[in-house]
């Protein structure tokens, strides 16, 4: 479990600054919310950087980590790699994560956690085609295991 903030927050991971797969970002931005007399206030700040630029990756929370899978780094260049984001010593740390099997490079997929250590990635785009694949991913310590259906 990510135990760190006294107030609720959201991590915005990657993204893009342009249209049509252009300007993929490496930023990890935290938006923190706090109640005040006038309502709910949000503040954002850049708290880290990904190893690779990623637009529309699949993102999963697992115990004390966030796994970032795939995404698009530039037009026609879709990633299958995985990065692990952890909260250590009051700062976010991002590092590559190992994989037992690689998923096809893709972005814009639907994704959801099934339980604390398992997620599913559905569909997506590989630069040429919209995908019909379903990938089940299991998080095991520092490794991501992918199973295809």
C-alpha positions, 0 to 999 in steps of 0.5 A: 500500500502506498502510505505517504500523503495526509491528503488525497492525491492523484498521479498523472503519469506521462501524457503528451503535449501535442496531437497525433502521438506527438510530444510524449512526456516523461513527467510524473505529476502529483495533484494533491487535494485539500479541503478549505473554507471555500471548498476543495483546492487542488495543487499540482507539482512535478514529482519525478520523471519516467525513464522513457517518454510515454503517452497513454500507458497502462498503469497499475498500483501494486502494494508499494509501487505503481507499474507503468506498462507500454505507451507510445513514445513517438508516432508509430513507436509503441512500447512494451517495456515496464517501469516501476515507480516507488515512494522512498525517502520522501520522493518518487523513484522510477526505474525499469522493471523486468518482465518474464514475457513481453506484451506487444508494444501498444498504447491507448488500451483499457486496463484494470486491476483484478486484485492486488497482484493481477491486472488486465490490459484490453485492446489498444493501438500498436501504431498500425491497428486497433488490437483485440488482444487481452493480456493478463499481467501479474506483479511479482516483487519487482517483476511483471509476468504477462500471460496472453489470452 
